[in-house]
Amino acid sequence: MTIQINTDKTITGEKRSSDFFTSQINEALQRFESHITRIEVHLKDENGDKDGFNNIYCLLEARLEGRQPIAITTQADTTDLAVSDAISKIKSALKTIIGKMKKH
């Protein structure tokens, strides 16, 4: 499972943050690893340099083997919250999709 993290120009894609998010994603989606070929994370700050609430936007896309990719979006006050919310949402979606695949 390959994990790619993309950020806009207002969010710094520091190595430490990238490694932290990669390990979070690996840990949370480990049981689905055989079905996932790639995870893409897109982070952007909706307000740019200005302050605001729920201004961090996160799109998390999971590419499944032999199926269409699934994507979810979240917005939060911080990058950490946006990514963790996105991980829990994608995990729930994967449980449903892979559960249906196993029944057929």
N, C-alpha and C positions, 0 to 999 in steps of 0.2 A: 504494500500500500504506500503510494507516494503522497506526500503532503506538501502542497505549495501554498505559501502565504504571500498575498499581494496587498500593498497599501497605497493610498494616494499620497500626494506630496505633503500633506499636513500631518500625517501620522508617520512617525519614524519606525522603520522596520528593523529595529535593533536586533542583533544576533541573539541576545539574551531573551527578548520577548518572543522571537521566532522559535527558539528552542523550547521555551516554556509552553507555548501554544501547541507546538508539535507533540510534546510529551503528553499534554492534556488530551489531545485528540487520539493519540495512540492508545492511551490507557482506557479512555471511554469507549472507543469503538473496536477494541481488540477482538471481541467475540464475533464481529462481522468482517474481520480482516480478509477472510477467504473469498468474500463476495465483492469487496471494494477494490477497484484498481487505482483510483486516485481521489484525493480530497483537495479541493481548492477553497481557500479562504480569501475573501475580498473585504478589506476594511477601509472605510473612508469616514472623514469627519464632515458631516453635512453642513456645518456652519463655518468651516475653514478655521481661521484663527480666533473667531469670536467665541465667547462662552455661550452655553445653552444647555437645556435639558434634553436627554435622549438624542444627543447629536452624533453619537458614534453608531454607524451603520455597519452591519456585518452580514455578508452573504456567504453561506457555506454550501458548497456543492459537492455531492458524493456521486462519483461515477461507478456504477455497478456493472459487473461483468455480464454481458449479454442483455442488458436492459438500458432504458433511457436514464440519463442522470436525474437525480432529484436535488432540489435546491430549496433552502429555507432562508429567511431573512429575519434579523432582529435589530432592534435599536436600544441603546442603553446610554447611561451617563459616562461609562468608562469602557475602554477597550476590553479589559478583563471580563467585565459583566456581559458585554455583547458577545464575546466568543463563548463564554460558558453557557449562556442562554441558547446560543446557536447549537452548541454541542448537544445539549439535552433535547432540543427539538429534533435534530437530525437522528439522534439515537432512537427516539420514539418512532419516527417515521421508518427507520430501518427495521425495527422490531416488527412493525406491521407488514412491511413489504416482504421481508425474508420469511416471516411466519406464513404468509399466503403462498409464497413460492414452495415451501416445504409441504404444504397441504395438497398441492396439485401434483 
